[in-house]
């Protein structure tokens, strides 16, 4: 267990995450090496996940930041079509039904510069430090 506090990482201003729109990607370190996390807005809330399909460990996005399928209601893996509920990360259709995306803790709060989205890293999934 880590004794070093992990600082929250500012991802963006709240209005940069558009409902059902383009997600924001950030480089990360996961227990098994390099990774990417992503952040999207759904149902008025910001959510974050490890960008790795529960079926096969491949990134989900169709093109960079495009995680939602055409209706904007589900996240979809571009490789095998697994469909995930954006608010829970649970696979609701496709080859990994019942599986789940690895979530990251998100905090949306007021700052002196306006409302912003923050990633609260944990010991297993951390931001890449420059």
Secondary structure, 3 states (H helix, E strand, C coil): CCCCCCCCEEEEEHHHCCECCCCEEEEEEECCEEEEEEEEEECCEEEEEECCCCCCCCCCCCCCCCCECCCCCEEECCCCCCEEECCCCEEEECCCCCCECCEEEEEEEEECCEEEEEEECCCCCEECCC
